Each structure stands twice: as C-alpha cells, then as structure tokens.
Amino acid sequence: MDQRKTRTTQNVLGELRLTPAVYARIKETIGSRKAETGGMLGGNWETGVVTEFHFDDTALEQSAGTYTPNHTLLTRVLKEEWKPNKKDLLGFIHSHPPYYNQPSPWDREYAKTILEQMELPYLLLPIIRTTADTGAFALFPYLAKLTGDGIDIIEQRLRVGEEIITVEGQAREDSVVNLRTLEVLTGVGLTAIDLTVLIAAGFTTTQLVRMLRRYQQKNGRGKRP
C-alpha cells in the first residue's frame, strides 16, 4: 500500500472535510430526492478534503431501501476525469430511509470489498437523511477502515469549509431557509397555501404547522383575544 496514504489516514479518521461547493451539491441532488440515491466522493489524500462529487443519476438500482451504484459510469468518471486531474477516490455517499442513519450491513460488505480490491487505507461512507423524506436535510459522516478481523465503521465530525457542523445545526439551517420561503410566499399574496404542493416539494405536515406557528408568532397573528 502507498505509504503516503497510510500516513495521511490518521489525519482524516475523525473528521469528514467537505468544501462548501461539494456540500451544497450533495444537498441539492441526493438531499432533495427520496431515498435511496448516491454518488462518488473525490479529493486529495494529502489534505483529506473532499473537493469532488459526482451524482450517480444512472444507478443500477434505486428503491426506498436499496441503492446500487452504476460502476461502469463511476469508473469512467474516475479514470477519465478525476485521475488526469490528480483527484483520488475517497468514498461513496448515499441516502437511507429516515429510520436508518448509519451504514447498513450491505454497506459494510460493499466498503470491505472496495477497500480490499483497491488497497485503500479507508473509504468515506457518509449517510444522508433527505429533505424529501423528512422535511430536513442531514449528513451523517462515517468512515470505513479494514482491521485484522474485518472492517471498522468510524463515526466522524463534519467540517464544511472552516466550520464544524452538527446534525442539529443542519436542521436549524433548513428551518431558517423554509421560514424565509414561507415569508416570501405570504409576502406576494399567497395567503391560502396549497399544502399538497409544498409537501410534494419536500415539506412535511409537521414542519408546515411549525412554520405557520412561527410566522404567526413573529407577525403577532394567531393570538387569542
């Protein structure tokens, strides 16, 4: 195994580092669709920063409980686009149903195969909880690493640019964005909001109720006489 990669492993075990552009792209693709969809993460072993993301919109299988990558397409991207620009494969990211925020047994086996075949020191394996499924986006950082008797799945911190972001922080960010959306809709005269349209856009009923209450409180409405 490349000794350079072995040395840099210790620098990235505890922290998933994404550029703001990669984080935004993940959120607008995987994060906006119902589970399960995914893509490939790339970057540089020296820094451990994920600077590349390719959304796998031609996956071999996609359902509420299964995502099978299009290996042919991802291999082509890796060889023809990333390698010539000295971008390394760092991992794979995909969404899970709302009740499962960690790599599944199948994910573990898949990661083990990739690690063994490509002789990688680790494989990033983040899990996404989508806005379409829950009304709020969340990224759960994990890393897979071979051990003497199998594979370890390590939970990481998330760093986007220079900022550490928690799951709670991601939820608050979505809440602020959605409240602003509601304010804009109300401001242009849409006092009777079509809930069906908003739910189809990724809002849950619970979230809509909370947003309406916040909006009413902020504007002094909804108070009992």
N, C-alpha and C positions, 0 to 999 in steps of 0.2 A: 504493500500500500504506500501511496505517496506520503513521505514523511512530513511534507509541508501541510497536508490535510490533517494528519494526525496531530500536529502541534496546534493548529487553529481550532480543533474540536473543543478544547477547554474554554475558548473564548465565546462560544455560541451556545453551549449546552443550556444555560439558564435563561436565555433571552432570545425571543424572536424579533428580529430587526427588519422593519419594512420601510421603504421610502413612502412619503405621503402619496405619491402618484400611484404606487402599487396598491396601497391600502384603499384608495378611492376606487381604483379599477375593480378590485375584488368586491367591494361593496356594491358597485353598480351592476355587476354581472351575476356572480354567484349569490350575493346577498339579496338581490331583487327577485330571484326565482325560487319556486318551491323546491324542497329537497327531492332528489339529490342531483347536484351538478358539481363540476370541479374544474381544476386546471393545474398547470405546472408552474413551479417557482424556480427562479434562477438568480444568479448573482455571482459573487466572488468569494472563494474560500479564504482569502487573506483577511477580508473585512467581516465576513459573515452577514453582510447586509443583502436583503432581497431587493434587487433592483429591476427584476424582470418578472412578468406574469403573463402566461398565455392561457386564455379561457378556452376550455375544451367544449366547444359548442357542437361537436360531432361525436360525442361519446357513444361507445358501442351499446351501452345500456344505461337508461335513466328511469328511475321509478321512485316512489316515496321511500323505498328502503334500500335501493341499490344504485351504485354509480360504477360503471366500468369504463376506464379511460380508453380513448382511441389511440392505442400505442403507435400505430403507423404514423398518424399525424404528429403526435408529440415527438416521436423520434426524428421525423423530418425537421421539425422546428429546432430541435436541439442540435442536429448536425449541420443544417444549412443556414440557420440564423444566429443561434447562440454561440456555438463553438468558434466560428470565424471571428466573432467579436469578443472572444475570451470570456464568455459567460458560462458558468458551471451550473449543472443541475443541482439544486439544493433541496427540492422536495416537491410534494404534491399537496394540494388543498382541496377540500370538498365539503359540501353541506350534509348535515344529518337532520332527521326529523327532530322536532322540538324537545323530545324527551331524552335525547341521547347526545350529550355534549363532549364526548371523548371518542378516540379511535375504537372501532369495533374489532372483534376477533379477526374478521376478514381483513380489516385494515392492517392489523399487526402482521398477518401472514404475508400480505402483499408487500409491506415495507421490508420484511425479513428477506424476501426473495430479491427485491431490488438491491438491498444492501450487500447481499452475498454475491449476486451476479456482477454488479458494477464496482464492488470493493470500495464502497463509500464508508467514511467514518461515522456518518449519521445521515438521517433523512428527516427533513422538516415535514410534519404531518398535522397541520392545523385543521380544526373543525369549525365550520360556520353554522350559526343559527340564523335563519333568514328572516328578512322583513316580511316576505310573502307568507311565511308560515306562522310567525308570532307577532308581527307588528313592530318588531325592533331587531336591528342587526347586532350580532355579537360574534367575535372571533375568539376561539379558544386555542391558544398556542400549545402545540405538543411537538416533541422530537423523538424519533426512534433511533435506537443505537443497539448494535449487536453486543451480546455478552457471551461469556463462556458457555452458558447453558441455554441460550435462546436470544430474546430481544427485550430491551427495556423501553418503556414509554415514559418520557420525562415531561412533566408539565412545566411550561415556561412563563416568563413575563412577556408582555407585548410592548414593544417600543416602536412608535411611528415617528420617524424623523428623530428629534431630540426628546420627545415626550413619552413617558410611560403611561399607557392607557389600560384601565381596568375594564372588566365586563360592565360594571355599574356606570363607568364613565361613558362607555359606548351607548348604553341605554339612555343616559341623560342627553347625550348629543342628539339622538334620534327624536327624543321628546321635544327638544327645543326646535328642531327643524320642522316637525309636524305641527307644532303650535303656530309657528310662523306661517305655514301653509294654510292653516285654518283662518288665521287673521287676514291673509290675502284674499281668500275666497269670500269671507264676510265683507271685507272692505270694498269688493267690487259688486256687492249687491246680492250675493248668493246666500240669502238668509235661510232658504229651505234647501238643505244639502242632501243630495241623493246618497244615502248610506251605502247602497249597493255598489255604486261607482267607486266610492272611497275604499270599501272593503276589498274590492277587486284590485285596487291599486296597492294593497298591502296593509291597510289599516284594519285592526281587529275591532270588534264591537266594544270591548272593554276599553281599548285605547281611545276610541272616539268619544265615549262617555266622559273619560277623564279629561280629554282635551276640551270638550264643551264646558265642563265644570270650571276648568282653569280659565277659559276665556271669559265665562260669565263672571267669575270672581274678579278677574283683572279689570273688567269693564263695569263692575258694580251691578251686574244683572243677576237674576236668579235669587235675589234676597227676599226673604219673607217680609211682608209689611209689618 
